[in-house]
């Protein structure tokens, strides 16, 4: 990559963090640690996940491949998982880094395999998982909480908000009646601090990854963070004006499926305030980790990357969680990078980039070989701010989650987004005039040429990436 020594790498990944939480013009949540990273490096304003499903996106990060090329199409812990584990025959960056001398460590959420662990992919696992997603991994949280005077069996959220179904309830958020230092987020930070001390005092470069389980729901947030943002002072988000006019029927149906039909404005505002507080709490844990790098004297030698697997609706478009919707709420992600060879301080890069691009980026940083057959491309030309041929479009896909199969594909340029919905009407948005994707223009006569051009590009992408639905969607997309 350069004549400088190979850098250490610290990857800080969150779960379902909206891109606009770290946008200065976005959701007004305080993220001083992440803002500091951006001030010392580069923030990518147009970063996207290839899929808004946890397991699938995390497998793409490991492999540099679209989900239809690595095979993890939905969440591995669900009963209807297409694959329960990522095939070990598919190259991932962990073993390659280890082969070229990196000492790899991993803390927190895994969620890429029902049986495999980070150790199967080149990482020493230090704990911090949760039973819901990674029942086969050792967590250690219970003992940690007891050491902080908390009985994990007695934790009951205060002022909870629920989604109501005919025969069950789903906890969406509430105040966590424990001190902030006893949370899972604080525990994962503590594990990371301990591991960094070890890594920094041994020879050779290191790669450390910490995966926070938040701000994924349920938004269970301790004080003072639970009350840090006043629900009564929150303004409506522009996408709250969603009417579903001209949209696929599944968008209305999914509100019932998620059990949020009956949530009122007060419920949504409380959940948004909790979500913001959750992210503030995580940012404070990130600050602890960055401070540790300073104390260990390795900040200047460490490439620090902050990203999320995908976003979160949090009521945007009147939706909850994620699902068969390809809005920027869940497909656009935060991405901030600081460290050796990263050009500029406080630079904003508008290139269209993907979460899976981190795979070859890490390998190039380590002067390690990059596989020829991946779908991703290294971010280093953008990080160094050198002449480059930036993408003019990114692509996304969706196959269904626990509700079963539902095929979608997306092409997203700087100005336009086209969504192919196999079971229903397609979508076209002009993001210049309609940045919040409220008006579906797929049948608008003034956008006929745009629609045709994007359909052709999407059909070409299906063919060139060996997407298995190419043969079934060709007739629909051609000549549209």
C-alpha positions in Angstrom: 0.0 0.0 0.0 2.8 2.4 0.9 6.3 2.5 2.3 5.0 3.1 5.8 4.7 0.2 8.3 1.5 -1.7 8.2 -1.1 -0.1 10.5 -3.0 -1.6 13.3 -6.7 -1.7 12.5 -9.6 -1.1 14.9 -13.1 -1.8 13.5 -16.0 -0.4 15.6 -19.2 -1.8 14.2 -22.7 -0.9 15.5 -26.0 -2.7 14.8 -28.7 -0.8 13.0 -27.2 2.6 13.3 -28.9 5.1 10.9 -26.5 7.1 8.7 -28.0 10.4 9.8 -27.0 9.9 13.4 -23.4 11.0 12.5 -24.5 13.5 9.8 -24.1 17.1 11.1 -27.4 17.9 9.4 -29.1 14.7 10.5 -30.7 13.4 13.7 -29.6 15.7 16.6 -27.9 13.1 18.7 -24.5 13.8 20.4 -21.8 11.6 19.0 -18.6 13.4 20.1 -16.3 10.4 19.7 -17.4 9.5 16.2 -17.4 13.2 15.3 -13.9 13.4 16.5 -12.9 10.5 14.3 -14.5 12.3 11.3 -12.7 15.5 12.3 -9.4 13.7 12.2 -10.1 11.7 9.0 -12.8 11.2 6.4 -16.6 10.7 6.6 -18.2 9.0 3.7 -21.6 10.7 3.0 -22.9 8.0 0.6 -22.0 4.7 2.1 -24.4 1.8 1.7 -25.0 -1.8 2.9 -25.6 -4.4 0.2 -28.5 -5.7 2.3 -30.3 -4.6 5.4 -30.3 -7.9 7.1 -27.8 -8.5 10.0 -26.3 -11.9 9.1 -26.2 -11.2 5.4 -24.5 -7.8 5.7 -21.9 -9.1 8.1 -21.1 -12.0 5.8 -20.6 -9.4 3.0 -18.3 -7.4 5.2 -16.2 -10.6 5.8 -16.2 -11.8 2.2 -16.4 -8.7 0.0 -19.3 -10.4 -1.9 -22.9 -9.7 -2.5 -25.2 -12.0 -0.5 -26.3 -13.9 -3.5 -22.6 -14.8 -4.0 -21.8 -15.8 -0.4 -25.1 -17.5 0.2 -26.2 -16.1 3.6 -29.5 -14.6 2.4 -31.3 -14.0 5.7 -30.6 -14.2 9.4 -28.9 -17.4 10.5 -30.6 -17.8 13.8 -34.2 -17.8 12.4 -36.0 -21.2 11.8 -36.3 -20.4 8.0 -32.6 -19.5 7.5 -31.5 -20.3 3.9 -28.0 -21.1 5.3 -27.2 -21.5 8.9 -23.5 -20.8 8.4 -21.2 -19.0 6.0 -19.3 -21.6 3.9 -15.7 -21.8 5.1 -14.7 -22.3 1.4 -15.4 -18.7 0.7 -12.3 -16.5 1.4 -12.6 -13.9 4.2 -10.2 -11.3 5.4 -9.5 -12.7 8.9 -7.4 -15.7 7.9 -5.5 -13.7 5.3 -4.6 -11.0 7.8 -3.4 -13.7 10.2 -1.3 -15.3 7.5 0.6 -12.1 6.9 1.3 -11.5 10.6 -1.7 -9.8 12.1 -3.0 -10.7 15.6 -6.8 -10.7 15.2 -9.2 -10.2 18.1 -13.0 -10.0 18.2 -15.5 -8.7 20.8 -19.3 -8.6 20.8 -21.9 -9.7 18.3 -21.1 -12.3 15.7 -24.3 -13.5 14.0 -22.7 -14.9 10.9 -23.2 -18.6 11.8 -25.4 -20.7 13.9 -22.5 -23.1 14.6 -19.3 -21.4 13.4 -17.6 -18.8 15.5 -15.1 -16.0 14.9 -12.4 -18.5 15.6 -13.3 -20.3 12.4 -12.6 -17.1 10.5 -9.3 -16.1 11.9 -10.2 -14.2 15.1 -9.5 -14.8 18.8 -12.9 -14.3 20.3 -13.0 -12.5 23.7 -16.7 -12.7 24.4 -19.6 -10.2 24.6 -22.1 -12.0 22.4 -25.8 -12.2 23.2 -27.9 -15.4 23.5 -30.5 -14.4 21.0 -28.2 -14.2 18.0 -25.2 -16.2 19.2 -26.4 -18.8 21.7 -23.3 -21.0 20.8 -20.8 -18.4 22.0 -19.7 -17.5 25.5 -20.9 -14.1 26.6 -19.7 -13.4 30.1 -22.1 -10.5 30.6 -23.9 -12.1 33.6 -20.8 -12.4 35.7 -19.7 -8.9 34.7 -23.1 -7.4 35.8 -23.0 -9.3 39.1 -19.5 -7.8 39.7 -21.2 -4.4 39.3 -23.9 -5.2 41.8 -26.6 -6.1 39.2 -28.6 -9.4 39.2 -29.2 -10.0 35.5 -32.3 -12.1 36.5 -34.0 -9.2 38.1 -33.6 -6.6 35.4 -37.1 -5.3 34.3 -37.3 -2.3 31.9 -39.2 0.7 33.2 -41.8 2.5 31.2 -41.6 0.0 28.4 -43.1 0.3 24.9 -44.5 -2.8 23.3 -45.7 -3.9 19.9 -49.0 -5.8 20.4 -50.0 -8.9 18.4 -53.0 -11.1 18.8 -51.4 -13.5 21.1 -48.0 -11.9 22.1 -46.1 -8.7 22.8 -42.7 -7.6 21.5 -40.6 -5.3 23.6 -39.5 -2.3 21.6 -37.8 -0.1 24.2 -37.7 1.2 27.8 -35.5 2.5 30.6 -32.9 0.0 31.8 -32.7 0.3 35.6 -29.0 -0.4 35.9 -25.9 1.8 36.0 -24.4 2.6 32.5 -21.2 0.8 33.4 -23.2 -2.4 33.8 -24.6 -2.5 30.3 -23.6 -4.8 27.5 -22.2 -1.9 25.6 -20.0 -1.0 28.5 -19.0 -4.6 28.9 -18.0 -4.9 25.2 -15.9 -1.7 25.6 -14.3 -3.1 28.7 -13.4 -6.3 26.9 -11.9 -4.2 24.1 -9.8 -2.2 26.5 -8.3 -5.3 28.0 -7.6 -6.9 24.7 -6.0 -3.7 23.3 -3.6 -3.6 26.3 -2.5 -7.1 25.4 -2.3 -6.4 21.6 -0.4 -3.2 22.0 2.3 -4.8 24.1 3.1 -7.6 21.8 5.1 -7.5 18.5 3.5 -7.0 15.1 0.4 -5.2 13.9 -3.1 -6.1 15.3 -6.7 -6.1 14.0 -9.3 -5.7 16.6 -13.1 -5.7 15.9 -15.7 -4.7 18.4 -19.4 -5.2 17.5 -21.9 -3.4 19.7 -25.4 -4.9 19.8 -26.9 -1.4 19.7 -28.6 0.8 18.8 -30.6 -2.2 17.6 -34.0 -2.6 19.4 -35.1 -3.2 21.9 -33.9 0.2 22.9 -33.1 -0.6 26.5 -31.2 2.4 27.8 -29.9 3.3 31.3 -30.1 6.7 32.9 -29.0 9.4 32.3 -29.1 8.4 28.6 -32.8 7.3 28.7 -33.8 10.9 29.6 -31.1 12.7 27.7 -33.4 13.5 24.8 -36.9 14.9 25.5 -39.6 13.2 23.4 -41.7 16.3 23.6 -39.0 18.4 21.9 -38.5 16.1 19.0 -39.6 17.3 15.6 -41.4 15.2 13.0 -39.1 13.5 10.5 -39.9 14.3 6.8 -40.6 10.6 6.0 -43.4 10.6 8.7 -45.5 12.0 5.9 -45.5 8.6 4.2 -49.0 7.8 2.7 -48.1 4.6 0.9 -49.7 6.0 -2.2 -48.3 4.2 -5.2 -46.1 2.0 -3.0 -46.0 -1.8 -2.8 -48.8 -3.3 -0.6 -46.2 -5.0 1.6 -45.3 -1.6 3.1 -48.8 -1.3 4.6 -49.0 -5.0 5.6 -45.6 -4.9 7.4 -46.9 -2.5 10.0 -49.4 -5.1 11.0 -46.8 -7.8 10.8 -44.5 -5.9 13.1 -47.3 -5.1 15.5 -46.9 -1.3 15.3 -50.2 -0.3 13.8 -51.5 1.1 17.0 -48.4 3.1 18.1 -49.3 6.7 18.5 -47.1 9.8 18.2 -46.2 9.7 21.8 -45.0 6.1 21.5 -42.9 6.9 18.4 -41.3 9.9 20.0 -40.4 8.0 23.1 -38.8 5.3 21.0 -36.9 7.8 19.0 -35.6 9.5 22.2 -34.5 6.1 23.5 -32.8 5.3 20.2 -30.9 8.6 20.4 -29.9 8.0 24.0 -28.8 4.4 23.1 -26.5 5.8 20.4 -25.2 8.5 22.8 -24.3 5.8 25.3 -22.5 3.7 22.7 -20.6 6.8 21.5 -19.3 7.3 25.1 -18.1 3.7 25.0 -16.3 4.4 21.7 -14.7 7.4 23.4 -13.3 5.1 26.1 -11.8 2.9 23.4 -10.2 5.8 21.5 -8.8 7.2 24.8 -7.2 3.8 25.4 -5.4 4.0 22.0 -4.0 7.3 23.1 -2.9 6.0 26.5 -1.2 3.0 24.8 0.6 5.4 22.4 -0.7 3.6 19.3 -3.2 6.1 17.9 -0.9 7.4 15.1 -0.3 3.8 14.0 -3.9 2.6 14.0 -6.5 2.8 11.2 -9.8 3.3 13.0 -13.0 2.5 11.1 -16.6 3.1 12.3 -19.5 1.7 10.4 -22.8 -0.2 10.9 -24.2 -3.3 9.3 -27.3 -1.4 8.2 -29.7 1.3 9.4 -33.0 1.4 11.2 -36.4 2.8 10.5 -37.3 4.0 14.1 -40.7 5.1 12.7 -39.4 6.5 9.5 -41.9 5.8 6.7 -44.1 4.7 9.5 -42.1 1.5 9.8 -40.3 -0.4 12.5 -37.0 -2.3 12.4 -36.3 -3.2 8.8 -37.8 -5.4 6.1 -38.8 -5.4 2.4 -38.2 -1.7 1.9 -35.1 -0.3 0.2 -35.2 3.2 1.7 -32.0 5.0 2.7 -33.2 4.7 6.3 -31.9 1.1 6.3 -29.6 0.9 3.3 -27.5 4.0 3.9 -24.9 3.6 6.7 -22.4 5.7 8.6 -18.8 5.2 7.6 -15.9 7.1 9.2 -12.2 6.4 8.8 -9.1 7.9 10.5 -5.5 6.8 10.5 -2.2 6.4 8.6 -2.3 7.3 4.9 -5.9 8.8 5.2 -5.7 12.1 3.5 -7.3 15.2 5.1 -8.8 16.0 8.4 -12.6 16.6 8.4 -12.9 15.7 4.8 -16.3 14.5 3.5 -16.1 12.1 0.6 -19.2 11.8 -1.6 -18.2 8.7 -3.4 -20.7 5.9 -3.6 -19.2 3.1 -1.5 -20.3 -0.1 0.1 -19.9 -1.8 3.5 -18.3 -4.8 1.8 -15.5 -2.5 0.4 -14.0 -2.8 3.9 -12.8 -6.3 3.1 -10.3 -5.4 0.4 -9.5 -2.2 2.2 -8.3 -4.1 5.2 -6.3 -6.5 3.1 -4.6 -3.7 1.1 -3.7 -1.9 4.4 -1.9 -5.1 5.4 -0.1 -5.5 2.1 -2.0 -8.8 1.8 -3.3 -10.4 -1.5 -6.9 -9.4 -2.5 -9.0 -12.1 -4.2 -9.7 -11.4 -7.8 -13.3 -12.7 -7.8 -14.8 -10.4 -5.1 -17.6 -7.9 -5.8 -16.1 -5.2 -3.6 -13.4 -2.6 -4.3 -10.8 -1.1 -2.0 -11.5 2.3 -0.4 -7.9 3.3 -0.5 -8.1 5.6 -3.6 -10.8 7.5 -1.8 -9.0 7.4 1.5 -5.9 8.8 0.0 -8.0 11.2 -2.1 -6.1 10.3 -5.3 -7.4 10.2 -8.8 -9.9 7.5 -9.1 -12.8 6.2 -11.1 -15.6 6.3 -8.5 -18.7 4.2 -8.8 -21.7 5.9 -10.5 -24.1 3.5 -8.7 -24.3 1.1 -5.9 -26.6 -2.0 -5.7 -28.6 -3.7 -3.0 -30.7 -6.8 -2.6 -33.2 -8.3 -0.2 -34.5 -11.9 0.0 -36.8 -11.8 3.0 -36.1 -12.3 6.7 -38.3 -14.3 9.1 -41.5 -13.5 7.1 -40.3 -15.7 4.2 -39.0 -14.9 0.7 -39.5 -11.5 -0.9 -37.2 -10.7 -3.7 -36.0 -7.1 -4.2 -33.1 -5.5 -6.0 -32.0 -1.9 -6.0 -29.8 0.4 -8.1 -28.9 3.7 -6.3 -27.1 6.6 -8.0 -26.3 9.9 -6.5 -29.7 11.3 -7.8 -32.0 8.3 -8.4 -33.1 5.1 -6.9 -34.8 2.3 -8.7 -36.2 -0.7 -6.8 -37.3 -4.0 -8.5 -40.0 -5.6 -6.5 -40.6 -9.1 -7.8 -44.1 -9.5 -6.3 -45.4 -6.0 -6.7 -45.0 -2.5 -8.3 -41.5 -1.2 -8.7 -40.3 2.0 -7.3 -38.4 5.0 -8.7 -37.3 8.0 -6.6 -35.8 11.3 -7.7 -33.6 12.0 -4.6 -32.8 15.5 -5.7 -36.5 16.7 -5.6 -37.6 14.0 -3.1 -34.7 13.1 -0.7 -37.1 11.3 1.7 -38.5 8.9 -1.0 -42.1 9.7 -0.6 -43.2 9.9 -4.2 -43.0 6.8 -6.4 -42.3 8.0 -10.0 -42.1 4.6 -11.6 -45.1 5.3 -13.9 -44.5 9.1 -14.3 -44.2 9.9 -18.1 -41.5 12.5 -17.5 -39.2 9.8 -16.0 -39.6 7.2 -18.7 -36.0 7.6 -19.9 -34.6 7.5 -16.4 -36.6 4.4 -15.6 -35.4 2.6 -18.8 -31.8 3.6 -18.1 -31.8 2.3 -14.5 -33.7 -0.9 -15.4 -31.0 -1.6 -18.0 -28.2 -1.0 -15.6 -29.9 -3.2 -13.0 -30.5 -6.0 -15.5 -26.8 -5.8 -16.5 -25.7 -6.0 -12.8 -27.9 -9.1 -12.3 -26.2 -10.8 -15.2 -22.6 -9.8 -14.4 -22.8 -10.7 -10.7 -24.5 -14.1 -11.4 -27.6 -13.2 -9.5 -29.9 -16.2 -9.7 -33.0 -14.1 -10.3 -31.6 -12.6 -13.5 -33.3 -15.2 -15.7 -36.7 -14.6 -14.1 -36.5 -10.8 -14.0 -35.0 -10.2 -17.5 -38.4 -9.9 -19.3 -39.7 -7.4 -16.6 -36.6 -5.2 -16.7 -35.8 -5.2 -20.4 -37.2 -2.3 -22.4 -39.0 -0.8 -19.5 
